[in-house]
Amino acid sequence: ARGADTGSRRFARAMLIAFLLVVLAASAGAARESCETFQEEALVRPLPDGRIAFVAHFRQETSLAARHHETFPKAIAQIARATGVADAELSFTQGRWMYRRWGRPPVGAKPIGAELWAAFAAESDEVADEGWANLTAMFGGQFCASLSALRDEQVVVEPALVFRPWDGSARVDRDGISSDNRRRHGSLPAEAVCVENLTPWLKLLPCRDRAGIAALLGSRSSVFGAEYVSFTARVRVRGDALELTQSATLVVDANKIAREPEGGHRLTSLLGVDRGGGANGIRACAAATSTVVHAQTKGGTAFAFGGRRVDTDTAVADETQPPSRPAARHRRAGGLSWDVSASEDFDVAVRPGGGDEGIVAPELYAERVVTGSGYHRGGISIELRRPEGSKSGEGSKSGASGTRARLFQTLPWYVRVFIHTLAVEIDGVPVPVPTSGRADDVGANGVLAVEALRWVPGVDRRRPSTMELQVLMPAAASVARISFKFEKAFLRISEFPPDANRGFDLPAALISLPPVAPRDGHEFGESRLLDLVEGVASEVGDTHSEGVYMQGALLTLPTPDFSMPFNVTTMVCTLMSLLAGALLTTLTRRPGWEGFRKLKAEQRKRLKSLEKEARKARAGESE
């Protein structure tokens, strides 16, 4: 009995030890599986006219196979696994970025409203469409937006030349376009951007808006009171790694904010989070591996309050600052940087410049206008203009032969485009347009080549039209104009929006330009945000092509008089009420009551006559 008892104890101990080993192995695997990183950065750039641009950039990374996360948002991981998305970007934008006044945006401007594009590693279009439907539904619920409208086939398109890596070469990778990396794009120009979209965006961060760079976005009135506000969320799957990148860009008017004694504007005051008194400024998020604030001082000056000095070989002290303030890094590139990971209350003051010496213009300005009058036909004219004083190929990868650009324009089905009216002009000189989709030579005058053309005609109530062009503007050219004509379709009364007389919003056109060359003094890999600002490719070979969105446009369509149905309804209801009233009167009338009123009148007369006779009789007796 004792032997059996001892054997059972040994077996229980062995089982306990085995269980503990399994638990330790599982915890160690979970620890390795949940290896997560979180980085946050901010950029401040002075703009002309007293404006200041502020960019908040957040990057989180985890394992796609992980089921438990410490700081990474679980909802994003579930969406990535459920939809099979390889790359997706969602943006919400209010206001316009003024390219001519403010120059090239720090991390790229977005169109007004909501825009979503995604790439799927799908074997067929049916699988990609299913993933797109799931992605729009999940993103719509996550960000409290009406993205379910993007599931409609009348809005979704499949881009081929844009939203892809491009180094500015003339070659069009048709094999890569037709591969299993299928892309979808949809936009809602009339989508209203509000706090309901920003709040779930901030909840994806480990510290939300309680600490770190995101605390500067705590004042919703200041955020949406800016002249331009855009916040994006990008999800990328790289092998077994899942990456979430969030960026918020604001342009605030510093003329409305009181200046500091040094002559600048505190960042906390500009964004409306200055609490005053003791605790104030930026406090690093505890979950962040690094918290860095950058200031581009070309066109202005900047100085910090608190923060840790960044020691580099190129760091040069600013003569306008007291010795206790941080030193500048990459002084020749016109930038300052501070590491605020160990700072309690950090703030930076920026003094905007008076001129446009800090403006870096894009390679091409792009503008779009709707031409024509009336409700039957119209046209669209897109103008690409080179900035004055710029040289072709300067700071880009297009080369000295000219500037290469890709145009992406999608139009709703009720805008019936006549592709045979497509015309391209360079400095007023017409250029031949290929009909086979690709041109290998320049035109007869040798000034411009339409290197690629992709046209997908629209189908009524089923599919929008899509036009993509790759053009080469010669170095000597200054203006290129692309135009085409269209016909306006008639809509059913049920297809008009509530504000039909306002017009219909057309999706913004996009000009994709080659990546820009980084400035002298930029060190690749030190900052993901600065790499995006400088347009440097990442370590995995991505090429961040520059995108220039054009202004939105309103299109007036033949609109019926919506008051006529109400007028007809009112008249019909009036006639029906009169008819029903007369019918009810006839049905409720009783035949026995026809002479009742006359009989009552005769009785009253008789009673009056009898009363008179009685009075006369009384008078005779009294006499």
C-alpha positions as CSV (number, residue, x, y, z in Angstrom):
1,A,0.0,0.0,0.0
2,R,2.9,2.3,0.9
3,G,4.6,1.6,-2.4
4,A,1.4,2.4,-4.4
5,D,1.0,5.6,-2.4
6,T,4.6,6.6,-3.1
7,G,4.2,5.9,-6.8
8,S,1.1,8.0,-7.0
9,R,2.8,10.9,-5.3
10,R,5.7,10.7,-7.7
11,F,3.3,10.6,-10.6
12,A,1.5,13.7,-9.3
13,R,4.8,15.5,-8.9
14,A,5.9,14.6,-12.4
15,M,2.6,15.8,-13.8
16,L,2.9,19.1,-11.8
17,I,6.4,19.6,-13.1
18,A,5.3,18.9,-16.7
19,F,2.4,21.3,-16.3
20,L,4.7,24.0,-15.0
21,L,7.1,23.5,-17.9
22,V,4.3,23.7,-20.4
23,V,3.1,27.0,-18.8
24,L,6.6,28.4,-18.8
25,A,7.1,27.4,-22.4
26,A,3.8,28.9,-23.4
27,S,4.5,32.2,-21.5
28,A,7.9,32.4,-23.1
29,G,6.4,31.8,-26.6
30,A,3.8,34.4,-25.9
31,A,6.5,36.8,-24.8
32,R,8.4,36.2,-28.0
33,E,5.2,36.4,-29.9
34,S,4.1,39.7,-28.5
35,C,7.3,41.6,-29.2
36,E,5.9,45.0,-29.9
37,T,7.3,48.4,-30.6
38,F,5.7,51.8,-30.4
39,Q,7.4,55.0,-31.7
40,E,6.0,58.5,-31.7
41,E,7.3,61.7,-33.4
42,A,6.1,65.2,-34.0
43,L,7.2,67.8,-36.6
44,V,6.6,71.5,-36.5
45,R,7.1,73.6,-39.7
46,P,6.6,77.4,-40.0
47,L,4.6,78.5,-43.0
48,P,4.1,81.9,-44.6
49,D,1.4,84.3,-43.5
50,G,1.8,83.3,-39.9
51,R,0.7,79.7,-40.4
52,I,2.3,76.7,-38.6
53,A,2.1,73.1,-39.8
54,F,2.0,70.4,-37.1
55,V,2.5,66.6,-37.9
56,A,2.0,63.8,-35.3
57,H,3.4,60.4,-36.5
58,F,2.9,57.1,-34.6
59,R,4.2,53.7,-35.6
60,Q,3.3,50.4,-34.0
61,E,4.5,46.9,-35.0
62,T,3.7,43.4,-33.8
63,S,3.5,39.8,-35.0
64,L,0.6,38.9,-37.3
65,A,0.4,35.5,-35.6
66,A,0.1,36.9,-32.1
67,R,-3.3,36.5,-30.4
68,H,-2.5,38.6,-27.3
69,H,-1.1,42.1,-27.4
70,E,0.3,44.5,-24.8
71,T,0.0,47.8,-26.6
72,F,-0.9,47.0,-30.2
73,P,-4.7,47.5,-30.9
74,K,-6.3,44.1,-31.1
75,A,-9.0,45.3,-33.4
76,I,-6.5,46.2,-36.1
77,A,-4.9,42.8,-35.9
78,Q,-8.2,41.0,-36.2
79,I,-9.2,43.1,-39.2
80,A,-5.8,42.3,-40.9
81,R,-6.3,38.6,-40.4
82,A,-10.0,38.6,-41.3
83,T,-9.7,40.6,-44.6
84,G,-6.3,39.2,-45.8
85,V,-5.2,42.8,-46.6
86,A,-1.6,43.3,-47.5
87,D,-1.6,47.1,-47.5
88,A,-4.4,49.6,-46.7
89,E,-4.6,53.3,-46.0
90,L,-7.7,55.2,-44.7
91,S,-7.7,59.0,-44.5
92,F,-10.2,61.7,-43.2
93,T,-9.6,65.2,-44.3
94,Q,-11.2,68.6,-43.7
95,G,-10.0,71.7,-45.6
96,R,-7.5,72.0,-48.5
97,W,-3.7,72.1,-48.5
98,M,-2.6,75.3,-50.4
99,Y,0.3,74.1,-52.5
100,R,1.1,77.5,-53.9
101,R,1.1,79.2,-50.5
102,W,2.5,76.4,-48.3
103,G,4.5,74.4,-50.7
104,R,5.0,70.6,-50.5
105,P,3.2,69.1,-47.5
106,P,5.4,67.3,-44.9
107,V,3.8,63.8,-45.3
108,G,1.5,64.3,-48.2
109,A,-1.9,65.9,-48.4
110,K,-5.2,64.0,-48.8
111,P,-8.4,64.8,-50.6
112,I,-11.4,66.3,-48.8
113,G,-13.7,63.7,-47.2
114,A,-12.8,60.0,-46.8
115,E,-10.5,58.0,-49.0
116,L,-9.6,54.3,-48.7
117,W,-7.3,52.2,-50.9
118,A,-6.2,48.7,-50.2
119,A,-4.0,45.9,-51.7
120,F,-4.9,42.2,-51.3
121,A,-2.8,39.2,-51.8
122,A,-5.7,37.4,-53.5
123,E,-5.7,34.8,-56.2
124,S,-8.8,36.2,-58.0
125,D,-11.0,39.3,-58.2
126,E,-13.8,37.6,-56.3
127,V,-11.5,37.0,-53.3
128,A,-10.3,40.6,-53.4
129,D,-13.8,41.9,-53.7
130,E,-14.8,39.9,-50.6
131,G,-11.9,41.2,-48.7
132,W,-12.7,44.7,-49.7
133,A,-16.3,44.3,-48.6
134,N,-15.2,43.0,-45.2
135,L,-12.5,45.8,-44.9
136,T,-15.0,48.6,-45.6
137,A,-17.5,47.2,-43.1
138,M,-14.9,46.7,-40.3
139,F,-13.2,50.0,-40.9
140,G,-16.6,51.8,-41.0
141,G,-17.5,50.3,-37.6
142,Q,-14.0,51.0,-36.1
143,F,-13.9,54.7,-37.2
144,C,-17.6,55.5,-37.0
145,A,-17.8,56.4,-40.7
146,S,-20.2,55.6,-43.5
147,L,-17.6,53.5,-45.3
148,S,-20.2,50.9,-46.1
149,A,-21.1,53.1,-49.1
150,L,-17.7,52.1,-50.6
151,R,-19.0,48.5,-51.0
152,D,-21.2,49.7,-53.8
153,E,-19.7,48.7,-57.2
154,Q,-20.7,52.2,-58.5
155,V,-17.9,53.7,-56.4
156,V,-15.1,51.1,-56.3
157,V,-12.3,51.1,-58.9
158,E,-9.1,49.1,-59.5
159,P,-6.1,51.4,-60.0
160,A,-3.2,50.1,-62.1
161,L,-0.6,52.9,-62.2
162,V,-1.0,54.7,-58.9
163,F,-0.9,53.6,-55.3
164,R,2.0,51.4,-56.2
165,P,5.8,51.7,-55.7
166,W,7.2,53.7,-58.5
167,D,10.8,55.0,-59.0
168,G,9.9,57.5,-61.8
169,S,11.1,55.3,-64.7
170,A,9.3,55.2,-68.0
171,R,8.7,51.5,-67.9
172,V,5.2,50.4,-66.9
173,D,5.3,47.1,-65.0
174,R,2.3,45.3,-66.5
175,D,3.3,42.0,-65.0
176,G,3.3,43.5,-61.5
177,I,-0.1,45.1,-62.2
178,S,-1.7,41.9,-63.3
179,S,-0.2,39.9,-60.4
180,D,-2.0,38.6,-57.4
181,N,-1.5,41.9,-55.5
182,R,-4.9,43.3,-56.4
183,R,-5.8,46.8,-55.4
184,R,-9.1,48.6,-54.8
185,H,-9.8,52.3,-54.3
186,G,-12.9,54.3,-53.2
187,S,-13.5,57.8,-52.0
188,L,-16.4,59.8,-50.4
189,P,-15.8,63.5,-51.1
190,A,-19.0,64.5,-49.3
191,E,-18.1,62.6,-46.1
192,A,-18.3,64.9,-43.0
193,V,-15.2,64.6,-40.8
194,C,-15.9,65.1,-37.1
195,V,-15.0,64.1,-33.5
196,E,-16.6,60.7,-34.0
197,N,-13.9,59.8,-36.4
198,L,-11.0,61.3,-34.4
199,T,-11.8,59.7,-31.1
200,P,-11.6,56.0,-32.3
201,W,-8.4,57.0,-34.2
202,L,-6.8,58.1,-30.9
203,K,-8.0,55.0,-29.1
204,L,-5.7,52.9,-31.3
205,L,-2.7,54.5,-29.4
206,P,-1.4,52.9,-26.2
207,C,-1.8,56.1,-24.2
208,R,-4.6,57.5,-26.3
209,D,-4.7,61.3,-25.9
210,R,-3.6,61.2,-22.2
211,A,0.1,61.3,-22.7
212,G,2.7,61.5,-25.4
213,I,2.5,63.4,-28.7
214,A,-1.2,62.5,-29.0
215,A,-1.9,64.6,-25.9
216,L,-1.5,67.7,-28.1
217,L,-4.6,66.6,-30.0
218,G,-6.7,66.7,-26.8
219,S,-8.6,69.9,-27.7
220,R,-11.1,68.9,-30.3
221,S,-12.2,72.5,-31.0
222,S,-8.6,73.4,-31.8
223,V,-8.1,70.4,-34.0
224,F,-11.2,70.9,-36.1
225,G,-10.8,74.7,-36.0
226,A,-7.6,74.4,-38.0
227,E,-7.5,75.5,-41.6
228,Y,-6.5,72.1,-42.7
229,V,-6.7,68.8,-40.7
230,S,-6.1,65.3,-42.0
231,F,-5.5,62.1,-40.1
232,T,-4.6,58.8,-41.7
233,A,-4.2,55.1,-40.6
234,R,-2.2,52.7,-42.7
235,V,-2.0,48.9,-42.1
236,R,0.7,46.9,-43.7
237,V,1.6,43.2,-43.5
238,R,5.3,42.4,-44.2
239,G,5.8,38.7,-43.9
240,D,5.0,37.9,-40.3
241,A,5.1,41.5,-39.2
242,L,2.0,43.7,-38.8
243,E,2.6,47.5,-38.9
244,L,0.2,50.3,-38.0
245,T,1.2,53.8,-39.0
246,Q,-0.9,56.8,-37.9
247,S,-0.3,60.4,-39.0
248,A,-2.2,63.6,-38.2
249,T,-1.5,66.9,-40.0
250,L,-2.8,70.3,-38.9
251,V,-2.3,73.8,-40.2
252,V,-3.1,76.4,-37.5
253,D,-3.1,80.2,-37.7
254,A,-0.5,81.5,-35.3
255,N,-1.8,85.1,-35.7
256,K,-4.7,84.3,-33.4
257,I,-2.4,83.1,-30.6
258,A,-0.5,85.3,-28.2
259,R,3.3,85.3,-28.6
260,E,5.8,84.3,-26.0
261,P,8.3,86.8,-24.6
262,E,10.9,85.4,-26.9
263,G,8.7,86.2,-29.9
264,G,7.5,82.7,-30.7
265,H,4.3,80.6,-30.2
266,R,4.2,77.6,-27.9
267,L,3.0,74.4,-29.4
268,T,0.6,73.8,-26.5
269,S,-0.9,77.2,-27.0
270,L,-1.3,76.7,-30.7
271,L,-3.2,73.4,-30.2
272,G,-5.3,74.6,-27.3
273,V,-3.9,72.3,-24.7
274,D,-2.1,74.9,-22.6
275,R,-3.4,74.3,-19.1
276,G,-1.4,77.0,-17.5
277,G,0.2,77.0,-14.1
278,G,2.4,74.1,-13.1
279,A,2.1,70.9,-15.1
280,N,2.2,71.8,-18.8
281,G,3.7,70.5,-22.0
282,I,4.4,67.1,-23.5
283,R,4.9,64.0,-21.4
284,A,6.2,60.9,-23.1
285,C,4.0,57.9,-23.3
286,A,5.2,55.1,-21.0
287,A,4.7,52.5,-23.7
288,A,6.8,54.4,-26.3
289,T,10.3,53.3,-27.1
290,S,11.1,56.8,-28.4
291,T,9.5,60.2,-28.4
292,V,11.1,62.8,-30.6
293,V,10.1,66.3,-31.6
294,H,11.4,67.9,-34.8
295,A,11.3,71.5,-35.9
296,Q,12.1,72.7,-39.4
297,T,13.4,76.2,-38.9
298,K,14.1,77.1,-42.5
299,G,11.8,80.1,-42.9
300,G,11.6,80.6,-39.1
301,T,13.2,79.8,-35.7
302,A,12.3,77.5,-32.9
303,F,13.4,77.0,-29.3
304,A,12.4,74.4,-26.7
305,F,11.5,74.3,-23.0
306,G,12.8,71.2,-21.4
307,G,13.8,68.0,-23.2
308,R,17.1,66.2,-23.5
309,R,20.0,67.4,-25.6
310,V,20.6,65.3,-28.8
311,D,24.3,64.8,-29.2
312,T,25.4,64.2,-32.8
313,D,28.5,65.0,-34.8
314,T,26.6,67.7,-36.7
315,A,24.9,69.3,-33.7
316,V,25.5,73.0,-33.5
317,A,24.2,75.2,-30.8
318,D,21.7,77.9,-31.7
319,E,23.1,81.4,-30.9
320,T,19.7,82.8,-30.2
321,Q,19.0,80.3,-27.4
322,P,20.3,80.3,-23.8
323,P,23.0,77.6,-23.2
324,S,20.5,75.6,-21.1
325,R,18.3,74.8,-24.1
326,P,18.8,71.8,-26.3
327,A,21.2,71.8,-29.2
328,A,20.3,71.6,-32.8
329,R,20.8,68.6,-35.0
330,H,21.4,68.8,-38.8
331,R,21.8,72.5,-38.7
332,R,22.6,72.7,-42.4
333,A,19.4,71.0,-43.3
334,G,17.4,73.6,-41.4
335,G,16.1,71.4,-38.6
336,L,16.1,70.9,-34.8
337,S,15.4,67.7,-32.9
338,W,14.8,66.9,-29.2
339,D,14.5,63.6,-27.4
340,V,11.7,64.0,-24.9
341,S,11.5,60.4,-23.7
342,A,12.6,61.3,-20.2
343,S,11.1,64.8,-20.1
344,E,8.3,65.6,-17.7
345,D,7.0,68.8,-19.4
346,F,8.4,69.6,-22.8
347,D,7.2,72.4,-25.1
348,V,8.6,74.0,-28.2
349,A,8.1,77.6,-29.4
350,V,8.1,78.4,-33.1
351,R,8.5,81.8,-34.7
352,P,7.1,81.8,-38.2
353,G,9.1,83.6,-40.9
354,G,7.9,86.6,-42.8
355,G,8.6,85.4,-46.3
356,D,8.5,82.2,-48.3
357,E,12.2,81.2,-47.9
358,G,11.1,78.0,-46.2
359,I,8.8,76.9,-49.0
360,V,9.7,73.9,-51.0
361,A,7.4,73.7,-54.0
362,P,6.3,70.4,-55.6
363,E,7.7,69.6,-59.0
364,L,4.3,70.4,-60.6
365,Y,1.2,72.3,-59.6
366,A,-2.0,70.6,-60.6
367,E,-5.4,72.2,-61.0
368,R,-8.7,70.9,-62.3
369,V,-11.7,72.8,-63.5
370,V,-15.1,71.8,-64.9
371,T,-15.8,73.5,-68.2
372,G,-19.0,74.1,-70.2
373,S,-22.4,75.3,-69.3
374,G,-25.9,73.8,-69.3
375,Y,-27.2,70.5,-68.2
376,H,-26.4,68.4,-71.2
377,R,-22.6,68.4,-71.9
378,G,-19.5,69.6,-70.2
379,G,-15.8,69.0,-69.9
380,I,-12.9,68.7,-67.5
381,S,-9.5,70.5,-68.0
382,I,-6.5,69.5,-65.9
383,E,-3.5,71.8,-65.9
384,L,0.0,70.8,-64.8
385,R,2.2,73.8,-64.3
386,R,5.9,73.9,-63.4
387,P,6.7,76.3,-60.5
388,E,8.5,79.5,-61.6
389,G,12.2,79.3,-61.3
390,S,12.3,75.5,-60.9
391,K,14.3,73.2,-63.1
392,S,13.1,69.9,-64.4
393,G,14.5,66.9,-62.6
394,E,15.9,69.0,-59.7
395,G,15.4,67.0,-56.5
396,S,13.7,64.2,-58.3
397,K,14.4,60.9,-60.1
398,S,12.8,61.9,-63.4
399,G,16.1,63.0,-64.9
400,A,17.2,66.0,-66.9
401,S,14.9,64.9,-69.9
402,G,11.8,66.2,-68.1
403,T,9.3,65.5,-65.4
404,R,7.3,62.3,-65.5
405,A,3.9,62.1,-63.9
406,R,1.0,59.7,-63.6
407,L,-2.6,61.0,-63.7
408,F,-5.4,59.2,-61.9
409,Q,-9.0,60.4,-62.5
410,T,-12.2,58.5,-61.7
411,L,-15.7,59.8,-62.4
412,P,-19.1,58.5,-61.5
413,W,-21.2,56.6,-64.0
414,Y,-23.5,59.5,-64.6
415,V,-20.6,61.4,-66.1
416,R,-20.3,59.7,-69.5
417,V,-16.9,60.5,-70.8
418,F,-16.1,60.6,-74.5
419,I,-12.6,59.2,-74.6
420,H,-12.1,60.2,-78.3
421,T,-12.2,63.9,-77.1
422,L,-9.1,63.3,-74.9
423,A,-6.5,66.0,-75.8
424,V,-3.1,66.8,-74.5
425,E,-1.3,70.1,-75.0
426,I,2.1,71.4,-74.0
427,D,2.5,75.1,-74.0
428,G,-0.5,75.3,-76.3
429,V,0.8,72.8,-78.8
430,P,-1.3,69.7,-79.3
431,V,0.3,66.3,-78.7
432,P,-0.9,63.1,-80.3
433,V,-2.6,60.7,-77.9
434,P,-2.0,56.9,-78.4
435,T,-5.0,54.8,-79.1
436,S,-3.4,51.4,-78.3
437,G,-2.8,52.3,-74.6
438,R,1.0,52.9,-74.9
439,A,3.3,55.3,-76.8
440,D,7.0,54.6,-77.1
441,D,7.9,57.8,-78.9
442,V,7.3,61.5,-78.3
443,G,5.0,63.5,-80.5
444,A,5.8,65.0,-83.9
445,N,7.0,68.2,-82.3
446,G,9.2,66.2,-79.9
447,V,8.0,68.0,-76.8
448,L,5.8,65.5,-74.9
449,A,5.1,61.8,-74.9
450,V,2.0,60.1,-73.5
451,E,3.9,56.9,-72.4
452,A,0.9,55.0,-71.1
453,L,-2.9,55.2,-71.2
454,R,-5.4,53.1,-69.4
455,W,-9.1,53.7,-69.9
456,V,-12.0,51.8,-68.2
457,P,-15.4,53.1,-69.5
458,G,-18.2,53.4,-67.0
459,V,-21.4,51.4,-67.1
460,D,-24.7,53.1,-66.1
461,R,-25.6,52.3,-62.5
462,R,-22.9,49.6,-62.3
463,R,-19.3,51.0,-62.7
464,P,-17.5,54.3,-62.7
465,S,-15.1,55.4,-65.4
466,T,-11.4,55.4,-64.8
467,M,-8.6,57.1,-66.7
468,E,-4.9,56.7,-66.0
469,L,-2.1,58.5,-67.9
470,Q,1.6,58.5,-67.7
471,V,3.1,61.6,-69.4
472,L,6.5,63.0,-69.7
473,M,6.8,66.8,-69.6
474,P,10.0,68.0,-71.3
475,A,12.5,70.2,-69.4
476,A,11.8,73.2,-71.6
477,A,8.0,73.0,-71.1
478,S,6.2,75.0,-68.4
479,V,2.5,74.0,-68.8
480,A,0.7,70.8,-69.8
481,R,-3.0,70.6,-70.2
482,I,-5.2,67.5,-70.4
483,S,-8.9,67.9,-71.3
484,F,-11.8,65.8,-72.4
485,K,-15.6,66.1,-72.8
486,F,-18.5,64.3,-71.2
487,E,-22.2,64.0,-71.2
488,K,-24.5,64.3,-68.2
489,A,-26.9,61.4,-67.6
490,F,-30.4,61.7,-66.3
491,L,-31.0,60.3,-62.9
492,R,-34.1,58.8,-61.3
493,I,-35.8,60.8,-58.7
494,S,-34.8,58.3,-56.0
495,E,-31.1,58.6,-57.0
496,F,-30.8,62.3,-56.0
497,P,-29.3,63.2,-52.6
498,P,-31.2,65.4,-50.2
499,D,-29.2,68.5,-51.3
500,A,-29.5,67.9,-55.0
501,N,-29.5,71.6,-55.9
502,R,-26.0,72.0,-54.3
503,G,-24.5,69.8,-56.9
504,F,-22.7,66.4,-57.0
505,D,-19.1,66.1,-55.6
506,L,-16.6,64.7,-58.1
507,P,-13.7,62.6,-56.7
508,A,-10.4,64.5,-56.6
509,A,-7.9,63.7,-59.3
510,L,-4.4,62.6,-58.3
511,I,-1.1,63.4,-59.9
512,S,1.7,60.9,-58.8
513,L,5.2,62.3,-59.1
514,P,8.5,60.4,-58.8
515,P,10.2,60.3,-55.3
516,V,12.1,63.4,-54.4
517,A,15.8,63.2,-53.5
518,P,16.7,63.9,-49.9
519,R,18.4,67.1,-48.9
520,D,22.0,67.2,-48.0
521,G,22.7,66.2,-44.4
522,H,19.8,63.8,-44.1
523,E,20.7,60.6,-42.4
524,F,18.5,57.7,-43.5
525,G,17.0,55.5,-40.8
526,E,17.2,57.8,-37.8
527,S,13.6,58.9,-38.0
528,R,10.7,57.4,-39.9
529,L,8.9,60.7,-39.9
530,L,11.9,62.6,-41.4
531,D,12.3,59.8,-44.0
532,L,8.7,60.4,-45.1
533,V,9.3,64.1,-45.1
534,E,12.4,63.8,-47.3
535,G,10.8,61.1,-49.5
536,V,13.4,58.5,-48.8
537,A,12.7,54.8,-49.6
538,S,12.5,52.5,-46.6
539,E,14.7,49.6,-45.9
540,V,12.3,47.2,-47.6
541,G,12.6,48.9,-51.0
542,D,9.4,51.0,-50.9
543,T,9.4,54.1,-53.0
544,H,7.3,56.9,-51.6
545,S,6.1,58.6,-54.7
546,E,4.8,62.1,-54.2
547,G,1.0,62.6,-54.7
548,V,-0.6,65.9,-55.4
549,Y,-4.4,65.9,-55.1
550,M,-6.4,68.5,-57.0
551,Q,-9.2,70.5,-55.6
552,G,-12.7,69.1,-55.5
553,A,-15.4,70.0,-58.0
554,L,-19.1,70.3,-58.0
555,L,-21.1,69.1,-61.0
556,T,-24.7,70.3,-61.6
557,L,-27.0,67.8,-63.2
558,P,-30.6,68.2,-64.6
559,T,-32.5,68.4,-61.3
560,P,-36.3,68.1,-61.3
561,D,-38.5,70.5,-59.3
562,F,-38.9,68.6,-56.1
563,S,-41.7,70.9,-55.0
564,M,-44.1,69.6,-57.7
565,P,-44.7,66.3,-55.9
566,F,-45.6,68.2,-52.8
567,N,-47.9,70.5,-54.8
568,V,-49.7,67.6,-56.5
569,T,-50.0,65.8,-53.1
570,T,-51.6,68.9,-51.6
571,M,-54.1,69.4,-54.4
572,V,-55.1,65.7,-54.4
573,C,-55.5,65.7,-50.6
574,T,-57.7,68.8,-50.8
575,L,-60.0,67.4,-53.4
576,M,-60.2,64.1,-51.6
577,S,-61.2,65.8,-48.3
578,L,-63.9,67.8,-50.1
579,L,-65.3,64.7,-51.7
580,A,-65.1,62.7,-48.5
581,G,-66.9,65.5,-46.6
582,A,-69.7,65.7,-49.0
583,L,-70.1,62.0,-49.1
584,L,-70.2,61.7,-45.3
585,T,-72.8,64.5,-45.1
586,T,-75.1,62.7,-47.5
587,L,-74.7,59.4,-45.8
588,T,-75.4,60.7,-42.3
589,R,-78.4,62.8,-43.2
590,R,-81.9,61.5,-41.8
591,P,-85.1,61.9,-44.0
592,G,-87.4,62.4,-40.9
593,W,-85.5,65.6,-40.0
594,E,-86.1,67.4,-43.2
595,G,-89.1,69.5,-42.0
596,F,-88.0,69.7,-38.4
597,R,-86.5,73.2,-38.6
598,K,-89.6,74.5,-40.4
599,L,-92.0,72.9,-37.8
600,K,-90.0,74.5,-35.0
601,A,-90.2,77.9,-36.6
602,E,-94.0,77.6,-37.0
603,Q,-94.3,76.5,-33.3
604,R,-92.4,79.5,-32.2
605,K,-94.6,81.9,-34.2
606,R,-97.8,80.3,-32.8
607,L,-96.5,80.6,-29.2
608,K,-95.7,84.2,-29.8
609,S,-99.2,84.9,-31.1
610,L,-100.8,83.1,-28.1
611,E,-98.7,85.1,-25.8
612,K,-99.9,88.3,-27.3
613,E,-103.6,87.3,-27.1
614,A,-103.1,86.4,-23.4
615,R,-101.6,89.8,-22.7
616,K,-104.6,91.5,-24.3
617,A,-107.1,89.4,-22.3
618,R,-105.3,90.4,-19.1
619,A,-105.4,94.0,-20.0
620,G,-109.2,93.9,-20.7
621,E,-110.0,92.3,-17.4
622,S,-108.0,94.8,-15.5
623,E,-110.0,97.7,-17.0
